């Protein structure tokens, strides 16, 4: 049965793969889907079945998060999520295809999938050697093959009842702002992303660094399999400076122009204006009193 709404919805999604990450999909399933799509009136797209990525998914043994020393409740209270990379030795085109985030979300919403498998899309730079190109990449980008796994333990410092342990691939050449987008997407934005960006920290290898910035993971020292703790404290109402997330893709940060000094100057101006208004009001009252007494010379 021809599903016009599905067909139009799929065709409206952008297939252009941009910097950050994209999704790998079983070539066997995707070829079947595209053959049906070429003749939508003669095939029932709903009968293709679930996206089966088991054959391309790198299912290596999981590493349990180690929460020793972080005063975190027992591991049974932690929600454990997983994202996977492509199984080693597989060939692009023969074993798997790569689709944009938009296309993947649309297909997964309609068909569901057994595994989420991702690839990393980075800029082509002279020091990068292990990569390959595909047709629907944005200009100057490539698919990077240098990958490793991270275990991220994410929690709010002041509320440890909501903890997520996330195991996902990482690429040393990816910009952190792009990798951060993947973290939020993989956790379905179960945490307040603005709070994490403004007040969060990464704790790894005895380092504590802000949960923001545009360095690549390699320059941050994140180049191997490790566990990283991500935490933040609740925002304080007395904070004068406020940082606002403006772009969901580029994750650019804008700072409020009102610094503490400017705040004090504005406050002083308001107080002076209030004092002036009180003096004017007093003068009006005196004039009214004088008029009532018919003593015009006091006016």
ABEGO torsion letter per residue (X at the ends): XBBAAAAAAAAABBABBBBGBBBBBBAAAAAAAAAAAABAAABBAAAAEBBBAAAABBBBBBBBBBABGAGBBBAAABBBBBBBBBBBGBBBGAABBBBBAAAAAAAAAAAEBABBBBBBBBBBBAABABBBBBAABBBGBBBBABBBBBBBBBBBAABAABBBBBBBBBBAABBAAAAAAAAAAAAGGABBAAAAAAABBBBBGGBBBBABEABBAAAAGBABBBBBBBBBBBBBAABABBBBBABAAAGBBBBBABBAAAAAAAAAAAAAAAAAAAAAAAAAAAAAAAAAAGBAAAX
